[in-house]
Structure formats: C-alpha cells, structure tokens
Amino acid sequence: MLATLGTLLGFVPFVVIYLVAVALLTPPIEEAYIWNLALIALGATIARFVMVYFSLILSHMAAFEILFGIKRSLVDKLGRLPLGYLSTRTSGGVKKIISEDVDRIELFIAHHVPPDVVSGVVLPIVTVIFLFTIDWRLALAALIPIPPLAFIAMSRAYQESASKSMKGYYDALEKMNGIIIEYVRGMPVVKVFNQTARSFSRLQDSVYGYRDYVNRWTREVAPAFTAFGVCINLPILFILPPGIWFYITGSLELPVLILFLILGVGYMYGMMKMMMFAGFWRQINEGVERIDAILNEPDLPSPQNPKIPDEYSVRFNEVKFAYGKNPVLTGVSFDAPAGTVTALVGPSGAGKSTAAQLIPRFWDVDAGSISIGGVDIREIDPEKLMDMVSFVFQDLFMFHDTIEENIRMGNAQVAKEEVIAAARAAQADDFIRSLPDGYDTITGSGGTYLSGGEQQRIILARAILKNAPIIVLDEATAFADPENESRIQEAFSHLMREKTVIIIAHRLSTIADANQIVVIDDGRVAECGHHEELLEKDGLYARMWNAHISARTWRLSTGGAV
C-alpha cells in the first residue's frame, strides 16, 4: 500500500509539469498559481520518498522474518530426516539451498516486490488512464507496442525455454558448489601431489559446464529480451508523427504533445521492470521448489504408540537393505546380548558399516527387522532411540567451538565437573589442560589443531558423557598412533562398561577378546562365534586372521636383502 501511494505521488510532478506548461503558454501568467504548483510537486516528491522509505523498511522486516522462518523450518526438517538422507546429497548442494536460495527470497521480497511490481503494474495503468482523459487519439497510439510486448512475454517457446533454462542453471550451479566444497576439503591431497585446480577434472568440468550452460542460456533468451527492449522504446515512434500532425493542424495543444512525449514513453519502463521481475520470479520459483523438495521429504516415521524396551540386547532378523538398486545386506541375522561386545568383521564393502548404521535408524531396513530388547526399533520413538545409542564414527568431526562444548554435545545439561570427569575417563584431560585455554580452547575449522588421536579421545569423552546403553564403534581407532591407541583402548574400558557394544574393526587384534565375532561377507553372515572357535573352523575369519598376523612381519625393502 505504501509503495502504491509512493508510486502515485511520483506521478504528481509530471502532471504539474503539464499544468505549468499550460499556464505558461496561455497568458496572462499567474505567478502565484505556478508557485503553488511547484510547492505541490515538492510536497509530493517529499511524501513519495517518505512512503517509499517506509515501504522498504516494512518489506525488509517481512523478508527477514520469512527468511528466518524458512531457514528454521529447513534446519528443523533436516533434524527430523533419517541421517542417511544427507549421505545422498552433497554438502554444497544443501548449503546452497539453505543459504543462497533462501537469501534470494529475501532479496526478492525486500528489493523487487515493492518497487518493481508496483511501478510495473500501478504506474502504467494510472498513466494510461490519465492520458486517455487528456487525448484519446495519442493514448491509443501509445498503446500500439503493448500487443507485441505481450506476445513476446507470453510466447510458449520463450516461457518453456526460460523455465527449462532456470532448472538447468540451478542444477549446474548446485553441482559446481558441491564439487568446490569437496575440492577445498581435499586441498591437502591436492597440495601433497603438487596438483592444481585444473588437475581436479570434476571441478574443472563443473566450472566449465556452468559457464557453457550460462552462455547457451544467454544465447537462447537474448533475442526475446532484445526484442522486448526494443519494443519498450517504440511508443515515441507512434506518438511523435501523429502528435506533430495534430499540432500543425491545430487539433492538439503544445503542452499536451509535451506531456505525451514524457508520459507516453516513460510508462513503458515499468514494463521493463516487470520483465526483470519475471526473471527473478523464475529464479525464486526454482529455488522454492528445491526448498519444498527438502520440506516435503518424508520424516523418519514415528510410531503412534511408541514402546520402550526393558533391556538393551540387539537382534538382527533377516535384515535386507539396498542403496537404491544396489543391494548391500541380503539377509543378516545375529544376536548381540545385553552387556556384551559384538564385533562385525569382513572384507571391504561387505556391509559392516551399513549394518551398524541401521541400528540408530540412519535408514530403515527394506525387509526383516532390528530390535532392541525385543522391541522393533521402528516402534521406538526416534528421539528415544537416539538417546539409547552412542555412535562413534570413523570420520572425526569437531564443531568450531570450545572443547568443553564439543564434549557437552553428549549431554548439554550436565555441569562442567561431569564434562571434566568424562574427559578424564577418555584419557583426554591431561592434553586438554596443556592447551593455552584448556577446556575453553576453540577447535574445529579455524581453531586449535588437534591430532587424530586427540580428537578421537574428545569424541569418546562425548560418548562417555552421553552414557547410552548401546554403543556402536565404527573403526574408532583408525586415526590413532600406537601411543594414542593404547590410551583410546583404555578409554574404551570406561565407555563399554555394562553396555551393549557393536564394534566394526579392520584390525582384528583389537577385537580378539570380543564376546562374539560376526563375519559378514557379501551382505550375509558367513560365520559367528568366539575368536578361537572361528580359527578352528578355518573359514573366512581364519584367513583374515592369518593375513593380519602375516602383515605384522612385513618390512620395507630398500632394494637390498630383507
């Protein structure tokens, strides 16, 4: 409303120019009348700026409120989705949706809706109505370019080309953003092997692909856009000849001709703003579709009547699971009794990590069931299930925050003394206190550097603080040197005490004392039993163990005798 009033007030000075021209060309000249007109024009201009100012203030407030609401909804939604969902998306693509696509909506509402829509719709309508009240003949002449403009803007070929191009543009931009983030994260590898961005072919291809797509898109829409721009300037060609003729023949006064040369041409620039608005609208619409795709993604199903298990044994019963059309688990069954340690071993790609990730419902099984204490995990509330399971990932991740807050992720409600106790149990207290700011030291991206073993102990402290009854360790000593590994193993003794533990291990010596070892091969359980029992069977586990033992005797050869 304010933008509309501002636009209408901006129309007043042009009317004043017309009235002044009429007054000056029809003596006697009344100075007081002309000064009053000038004051009216000045007052309208000031009032217009006030209206526009407050309309932009309100539009910005509305835009930021909407931006906040959408980003909050997206973050909340990501928290309700299965954790496996993010593994199918690049972090760059998700970041682009949450950041760039939502920010475009804010810019669109704050900067384009009030000025472009109002000036592009209200101003032409008001101007044309006013011109018809002055001289209907020249008003009709001024409208002649409207039909070709409408034909260009509404042509099916142009609309389809623009829509397809916008989708392709977003796809190319999302792909490039995702690969750029991957490239930046892999910079140490690029540097070590003395490579450049050109050698990272996927990055180069994505950047060139984005460039080529934008160039091709520009060539497709340039003819229509150019024709539209030409039509914007056509009114003067239709107004000037008849206007001069009517003036010469005496059927048109000079002030009217001047008015039409100003307003009859100027009103068309609102059409150009509408053309730009349509382009922004297509951008926003494509971004909104991608936002909606996340918001409409089905949540992790929650049971209507959730159950809580009495104990914390874990059972796999003919579990089948596939990533898309690629089967990973084809019928896995085993029991992990409460309070025991079960190790999952097997060749790379056998499905060990996938089986472990199904326990806290990173994904839901395709067939069969996983139960805790006899209760199907799909019948347990997802938040309650996450409270039951501590998952220590192979890939270490530290938030850009203090060490204390990184540990406190395990339980945000505890006092600092309990955080320190968890760190002490994880064999991390000594090195934390040796840091310049102790527990207030900033870690993560841009923070104090910590070795892999030190990060692992902080993550274990986080798991100890959570004190969940079920613990899943996915190759938890993968980044530890021998000294740190002994400390981590000692931390495990605190973490695993009276817990149901599932361990995924590649170094078989670390799980030889497990209560049971489940050997997974090609998506199925090949063997199951104690370490000595499996060695006696002389099957897959025995072959893996022998290979593991023989690897200990390997020595580097420098070309001489070994």
C-alpha positions in Angstrom: 0.0 0.0 0.0 2.8 2.4 0.9 4.6 1.6 -2.3 1.5 2.2 -4.3 0.9 5.6 -2.7 4.6 6.4 -3.3 4.2 5.5 -7.0 1.1 7.6 -7.3 2.8 10.6 -5.6 5.7 10.2 -8.1 3.2 10.7 -10.8 2.2 14.1 -9.5 5.3 16.1 -10.7 4.6 15.1 -14.3 1.1 16.3 -14.0 2.4 19.6 -12.5 4.8 19.9 -15.5 1.8 19.7 -17.8 -0.2 22.2 -15.8 2.8 24.6 -15.7 3.3 24.3 -19.4 -0.4 25.1 -20.0 -0.2 28.1 -17.7 3.0 29.5 -19.4 1.6 29.1 -22.9 -1.7 30.7 -22.1 -1.1 34.3 -20.9 -1.6 36.1 -18.7 0.8 34.1 -16.4 -0.3 33.9 -12.8 2.9 33.6 -10.7 1.1 32.6 -7.5 -0.6 29.7 -9.4 2.8 28.4 -10.8 4.4 28.7 -7.4 1.6 26.7 -5.8 2.1 24.0 -8.4 5.8 24.0 -7.7 5.1 23.6 -4.0 2.6 20.8 -4.7 5.3 19.0 -6.8 7.9 19.5 -4.0 5.5 18.2 -1.3 4.5 15.2 -3.5 8.2 14.4 -4.0 9.0 14.5 -0.3 5.9 12.5 0.6 6.9 10.0 -2.1 10.3 9.4 -0.6 8.7 9.0 2.8 6.3 6.4 1.5 9.0 4.5 -0.4 11.3 4.6 2.6 8.7 3.1 5.0 7.6 0.6 2.3 11.1 -0.7 2.0 11.6 -0.8 5.8 8.4 -2.9 6.1 9.3 -5.1 3.2 12.8 -5.8 4.6 11.2 -6.6 8.0 8.8 -9.0 6.3 11.6 -10.5 4.2 13.9 -11.2 7.1 11.0 -12.7 9.1 10.3 -15.0 6.2 14.0 -15.8 5.7 14.2 -16.7 9.4 11.1 -18.9 9.3 12.3 -20.8 6.2 15.8 -21.4 7.5 14.4 -22.5 10.8 12.0 -24.9 9.1 14.8 -26.3 6.9 17.1 -26.9 9.9 14.3 -28.5 11.9 13.4 -30.6 8.9 16.9 -31.9 8.5 16.9 -32.8 12.1 13.8 -35.0 11.5 15.0 -36.7 8.4 16.9 -40.0 8.5 20.6 -39.4 9.0 21.3 -41.3 5.8 19.5 -38.7 3.8 22.4 -36.3 3.9 24.7 -39.0 2.6 22.8 -38.9 -0.7 23.3 -35.1 -1.0 26.4 -33.0 -1.4 27.0 -30.6 1.4 27.5 -27.9 -1.1 24.0 -28.5 -2.6 22.3 -28.4 0.8 24.3 -25.3 1.8 23.2 -23.6 -1.4 19.5 -24.3 -0.7 19.7 -23.2 2.9 21.9 -20.1 2.2 21.7 -18.9 -1.4 18.2 -20.0 -2.4 16.6 -18.7 0.8 18.6 -15.5 0.7 17.3 -14.9 -2.9 13.8 -15.0 -1.5 14.7 -12.3 1.0 16.2 -10.1 -1.8 13.2 -10.7 -4.0 10.7 -9.7 -1.3 12.7 -6.8 0.1 14.0 -5.2 -3.1 11.9 -6.3 -6.0 8.3 -6.8 -4.9 7.5 -3.2 -3.7 9.4 -1.2 -6.4 9.1 -3.5 -9.4 5.6 -4.8 -9.1 4.0 -1.5 -8.1 5.9 0.6 -10.6 5.4 -2.1 -13.3 1.7 -2.5 -12.7 0.2 0.5 -11.0 2.2 3.2 -12.9 1.4 2.1 -16.4 -2.3 1.7 -15.6 -2.6 5.1 -13.9 -0.6 6.7 -16.7 -2.7 5.2 -19.5 -6.0 6.2 -17.8 -4.7 9.7 -17.3 -3.5 10.0 -20.9 -6.9 8.9 -22.2 -8.5 11.8 -20.2 -6.2 14.2 -22.0 -6.3 12.9 -25.6 -7.6 9.5 -26.6 -6.0 9.6 -30.0 -2.4 9.8 -28.8 -3.3 7.5 -25.9 -4.2 4.8 -28.4 -1.0 5.5 -30.4 1.0 5.0 -27.2 -0.6 1.5 -26.6 0.4 0.2 -30.0 3.6 -1.5 -28.7 1.7 -3.4 -26.0 0.4 -6.3 -28.2 3.9 -7.3 -29.5 5.3 -7.0 -25.9 2.6 -9.3 -24.6 3.2 -11.7 -27.5 6.9 -11.9 -26.7 6.5 -12.2 -23.0 3.7 -14.9 -23.2 5.0 -16.9 -26.1 5.2 -20.6 -25.3 8.6 -21.0 -26.7 10.1 -18.2 -24.6 8.3 -19.4 -21.4 9.4 -23.0 -21.9 12.9 -22.0 -22.7 13.2 -19.8 -19.7 11.8 -22.4 -17.3 14.0 -25.2 -18.6 17.0 -22.9 -18.6 16.4 -21.9 -15.0 16.2 -25.5 -13.8 19.4 -26.4 -15.7 21.1 -23.3 -14.4 20.3 -24.3 -10.8 21.4 -27.9 -11.4 24.7 -26.7 -12.9 25.2 -24.2 -10.0 24.4 -26.8 -7.3 26.8 -29.3 -8.9 29.6 -26.7 -9.1 29.1 -25.6 -5.5 29.2 -29.2 -4.2 32.4 -30.0 -6.1 34.0 -26.7 -5.0 33.4 -27.7 -1.3 34.8 -31.2 -2.0 37.9 -29.6 -3.7 38.5 -27.3 -0.8 38.2 -30.1 1.7 40.6 -32.2 -0.4 43.2 -29.4 -0.6 45.8 -31.2 1.4 45.7 -34.1 -1.1 45.9 -31.7 -4.0 48.9 -29.9 -2.4 50.8 -33.1 -1.4 50.6 -34.4 -5.0 51.5 -30.9 -6.4 48.3 -30.7 -8.4 46.3 -27.6 -9.4 42.6 -27.0 -9.8 42.9 -27.9 -13.5 44.1 -31.4 -12.5 40.9 -31.9 -10.4 38.9 -32.8 -13.5 35.5 -32.9 -11.9 36.0 -29.3 -10.6 37.2 -28.1 -14.0 34.4 -29.8 -15.8 31.7 -28.4 -13.4 33.0 -24.8 -13.7 33.3 -25.1 -17.5 29.9 -26.8 -17.6 28.3 -23.9 -15.6 30.0 -21.4 -17.9 28.8 -23.1 -21.0 25.3 -23.5 -19.7 25.0 -19.8 -18.8 26.4 -18.8 -22.2 24.0 -21.1 -24.0 21.1 -19.8 -21.9 22.0 -16.3 -22.7 22.0 -17.0 -26.4 18.6 -18.6 -26.1 16.9 -15.7 -24.3 18.9 -12.8 -25.8 16.7 -12.5 -29.0 13.4 -12.3 -27.0 14.9 -10.0 -24.4 16.4 -7.7 -27.1 13.1 -7.6 -28.9 11.4 -6.7 -25.6 13.9 -3.9 -25.0 13.3 -2.5 -28.5 9.5 -2.5 -28.0 10.0 -0.5 -24.8 11.3 2.4 -26.8 8.7 2.1 -29.6 6.0 4.4 -28.2 7.8 7.6 -29.3 7.7 6.3 -32.9 3.9 6.1 -32.7 3.3 9.2 -30.7 5.6 11.7 -32.4 4.3 11.6 -36.0 0.6 11.9 -35.3 1.3 14.4 -32.4 3.2 16.7 -34.8 0.5 16.3 -37.4 -2.3 17.1 -34.9 -0.3 20.1 -33.6 0.2 21.5 -37.1 -3.4 21.1 -38.0 -4.4 22.9 -34.7 -6.2 19.9 -33.1 -3.6 19.5 -30.4 -2.0 21.9 -28.0 1.8 22.0 -27.4 1.5 21.2 -23.6 -0.4 18.0 -24.5 2.2 17.0 -27.0 5.0 17.6 -24.4 3.0 15.6 -21.8 2.7 12.6 -24.2 6.3 12.7 -25.1 7.1 12.5 -21.4 4.5 10.1 -20.0 3.6 8.2 -23.2 7.2 7.0 -23.4 8.1 6.8 -19.7 5.2 4.5 -18.7 6.8 1.7 -20.8 9.8 1.4 -18.5 7.5 -0.2 -15.9 7.1 -3.0 -18.4 10.9 -3.5 -18.4 10.8 -3.8 -14.6 8.1 -6.4 -15.0 10.2 -8.3 -17.5 13.1 -8.3 -14.9 10.6 -9.2 -12.2 9.5 -12.2 -14.3 13.1 -13.4 -14.5 13.6 -13.0 -10.8 10.3 -14.8 -10.2 11.5 -17.8 -12.2 14.7 -17.9 -10.2 12.8 -17.7 -6.9 10.3 -20.3 -8.1 13.1 -22.8 -8.9 14.7 -22.2 -5.5 11.4 -22.6 -3.8 10.9 -26.0 -5.5 14.2 -27.1 -4.1 13.3 -25.8 -0.7 10.0 -27.6 -0.9 11.8 -30.8 -2.0 13.5 -30.9 1.4 10.5 -29.8 3.4 8.3 -32.5 1.6 10.9 -35.2 2.1 9.2 -37.8 4.4 10.3 -37.7 8.0 11.8 -40.6 9.8 8.5 -42.5 10.6 7.5 -42.2 14.3 5.3 -44.9 15.9 1.8 -43.9 17.0 2.2 -46.0 20.2 5.9 -45.9 21.0 7.4 -48.6 23.1 10.4 -48.6 25.4 12.5 -51.8 25.8 13.2 -53.3 29.2 16.8 -54.3 28.3 19.3 -53.5 25.6 20.1 -56.6 23.6 20.3 -56.1 19.8 18.9 -58.6 17.3 19.1 -58.6 13.5 16.5 -60.8 11.9 16.9 -61.5 8.2 17.7 -57.8 7.6 17.8 -56.7 3.9 18.9 -53.3 2.8 19.9 -51.6 -0.5 21.1 -48.2 -1.6 18.7 -47.6 -4.4 19.0 -50.6 -6.6 22.3 -51.8 -5.1 21.7 -54.5 -2.5 24.1 -54.3 0.5 22.6 -56.6 3.1 20.7 -59.7 1.7 19.6 -61.4 4.9 21.7 -60.6 8.0 20.7 -62.3 11.3 22.6 -62.3 14.6 22.1 -61.6 18.3 24.1 -59.1 20.4 23.2 -59.9 24.1 22.9 -57.0 26.5 26.1 -56.1 28.2 28.3 -57.9 25.7 30.8 -56.9 22.9 29.9 -58.0 19.4 32.5 -57.3 16.6 31.5 -57.1 13.0 34.3 -58.0 10.6 34.6 -58.9 7.0 36.0 -57.8 3.6 35.7 -54.2 2.5 32.2 -53.5 1.1 30.7 -56.5 2.8 28.1 -54.3 4.6 29.6 -54.0 8.2 29.2 -50.2 8.5 25.7 -50.3 6.8 24.6 -52.9 9.3 25.8 -50.7 12.3 24.2 -47.6 10.9 20.8 -49.3 10.7 20.7 -49.7 14.5 20.1 -46.0 15.2 17.9 -45.8 12.0 20.2 -43.8 9.7 18.0 -45.7 7.2 15.1 -48.0 7.7 15.5 -51.7 6.6 13.9 -52.8 3.4 13.0 -56.2 4.9 13.4 -58.1 8.1 13.8 -56.3 11.4 16.2 -54.9 14.0 15.0 -55.0 17.6 16.3 -53.7 20.9 15.2 -55.7 24.0 12.7 -57.5 21.8 11.1 -54.2 20.5 11.4 -53.4 16.8 13.4 -50.1 16.6 10.6 -48.7 14.3 8.3 -49.0 17.3 10.6 -46.8 19.4 10.3 -43.0 19.3 13.3 -41.7 17.1 14.5 -39.3 19.8 14.3 -42.0 22.4 16.2 -44.4 20.1 19.0 -41.8 19.6 19.2 -41.5 23.4 19.8 -45.2 23.6 22.6 -45.3 21.1 26.0 -43.7 21.1 27.6 -43.8 17.7 31.4 -43.1 17.4 32.1 -42.5 13.7 35.2 -43.4 11.8 35.3 -39.9 10.3 36.2 -37.5 13.1 34.2 -34.2 13.3 34.8 -31.4 15.7 32.5 -28.4 15.8 34.0 -24.9 15.7 33.5 -24.3 19.4 35.3 -24.9 22.7 36.5 -28.3 23.7 34.0 -28.2 26.6 31.1 -27.6 24.3 32.3 -30.3 21.9 32.2 -32.8 24.7 29.0 -31.4 26.1 27.3 -32.4 22.8 26.9 -35.8 24.6 24.7 -34.2 27.3 24.1 -30.4 27.3 22.5 -30.4 30.8 25.5 -31.6 32.8 27.8 -29.4 35.0 31.4 -28.7 33.9 32.7 -31.2 36.6 30.9 -34.0 34.7 32.4 -32.9 31.4 35.9 -33.0 33.0 35.2 -36.4 34.5 34.2 -37.7 31.0 37.4 -36.3 29.5 39.4 -37.9 32.3 37.8 -41.2 31.6 38.6 -40.8 27.9 42.2 -40.1 28.7 41.9 -36.6 27.3 42.0 -34.4 30.5 45.9 -34.2 30.5 46.3 -32.9 27.0 43.3 -30.6 27.2 44.7 -28.9 30.3 48.1 -28.4 28.5 46.4 -26.3 25.8 46.6 -22.5 26.1 42.9 -22.1 27.1 42.3 -25.5 28.4 38.6 -26.6 28.1 37.9 -23.1 26.5 40.2 -23.8 23.6 38.5 -23.3 20.3 38.7 -26.4 18.0 37.3 -27.3 14.6 37.7 -25.4 11.4 39.9 -22.4 12.1 40.6 -23.4 15.7 43.5 -25.0 17.5 44.9 -28.0 15.7 44.4 -31.4 17.4 45.9 -34.7 16.2 43.6 -37.5 15.1 44.1 -39.4 18.3 43.4 -36.3 20.4 40.2 -35.6 18.5 39.2 -39.3 18.9 39.6 -39.0 22.7 37.4 -35.9 22.8 34.7 -37.7 20.7 35.0 -40.7 23.1 34.5 -38.3 26.0 31.4 -37.0 24.3 30.1 -40.6 24.1 31.0 -41.3 27.7 29.1 -38.2 28.8 26.1 -39.4 26.9 26.2 -42.7 28.8 23.9 -44.5 26.3 23.2 -48.2 27.0 24.1 -49.2 23.4 27.4 -48.2 21.8 28.4 -48.5 18.1 32.1 -48.0 17.3 32.9 -47.7 13.6 36.7 -48.3 13.4 37.2 -46.0 16.3 41.0 -46.3 16.4 41.5 -45.7 12.7 43.3 -42.4 13.2 45.3 -43.2 16.3 49.1 -43.8 16.5 50.3 -46.6 18.8 50.7 -44.4 21.9 47.2 -42.8 21.4 45.7 -46.2 20.5 46.6 -47.6 24.0 45.0 -44.5 25.6 41.9 -44.9 23.5 41.7 -48.6 24.3 41.9 -47.6 28.0 39.1 -45.1 27.4 37.0 -47.9 25.8 37.1 -49.8 29.1 35.2 -46.8 30.7 32.9 -46.4 27.7 31.9 -50.0 27.3 31.4 -50.9 31.0 28.0 -52.7 31.3 27.0 -51.6 27.8 25.9 -53.5 24.7 28.7 -52.8 22.2 28.9 -53.2 18.5 32.4 -52.8 17.1 33.3 -52.5 13.4 37.0 -53.4 13.1 39.6 -53.9 10.4 42.5 -54.5 12.8 41.4 -57.9 14.1 43.8 -57.9 17.0 41.6 -55.2 18.6 38.6 -57.5 18.8 40.1 -60.9 19.6 38.6 -60.7 23.1 35.1 -59.8 22.0 32.3 -61.9 23.4 31.4 -62.8 19.8 32.6 -62.1 16.3 30.1 -61.8 13.4 31.8 -62.3 10.0 29.8 -60.5 7.2 30.6 -61.4 3.6 28.7 -60.3 0.5 25.8 -59.0 2.6 25.3 -62.1 4.7 26.6 -63.6 7.9 29.3 -66.0 6.9 30.4 -67.1 10.4 29.7 -66.3 14.0 31.5 -67.3 17.2 34.4 -66.6 19.6 37.9 -65.9 18.2 39.3 -69.4 19.0 36.1 -71.0 17.7 36.3 -69.2 14.4 40.0 -70.0 14.0 39.2 -73.7 14.4 36.6 -73.5 11.6 39.4 -72.5 9.3 37.0 -70.3 7.3 36.9 -66.7 6.1 37.8 -65.3 9.6 40.8 -67.7 9.9 42.1 -66.5 6.5 41.6 -62.9 7.5 43.4 -63.5 10.8 46.3 -65.2 9.1 46.6 -62.3 6.7 46.5 -59.9 9.6 49.3 -61.8 11.5 51.5 -62.1 8.5 51.1 -58.3 7.8 52.8 -57.7 11.2 56.0 -59.3 9.9 56.2 -57.1 6.8 59.2 -54.9 6.5 60.0 -52.2 3.9 62.5 -53.2 1.3 65.1 -50.6 0.2 66.3 -52.7 -2.8 68.7 -54.9 -0.7 68.1 -58.1 1.3 65.1 -58.1 3.6 
